[in-house]
Amino acid sequence: MKTILVLLVVAFAASIFVSFKASPANEAVRHVVVFKYKEGATDAQIKEITDAFRALKDKIPGIIGFEHGVNNSPEGLNQGFTHVYLMTFENEEARDVYLPHPEHDAFGALLKGSGIFDGAYVVDYTIQE
């Protein structure tokens, strides 16, 4: 009898875990941001912006990953957008907290006030395997 009860409790807990993991509200979200910088932007200026962007991971809850890099595609289709920033959020709710967060606003002010920012595009998606 105890064995059956333990198995039922384990099965119940497993079903809750599976339904929690399968819920769209709990699926990680990627936030892809690609910047275009003005001609003459220095490496030091771009590094300042990149460092400030990276720092948001430690300032805003729910950001679980940050990566960045510079376009190196030989296709020539980047339309002047060169610097890619990829943030991973725990879920959509975490992304939605990030967007109006005061630290995100402060980063936006730094970016726009830098004098080197020339444009951005953003794509968000829920990770699907």
Helices and strands as residue ranges (DSSP letters): H 2-22, G 24-26, E 29-37, H 43-59, E 63-70, E 83-89, H 92-98, H 102-113, E 117-126
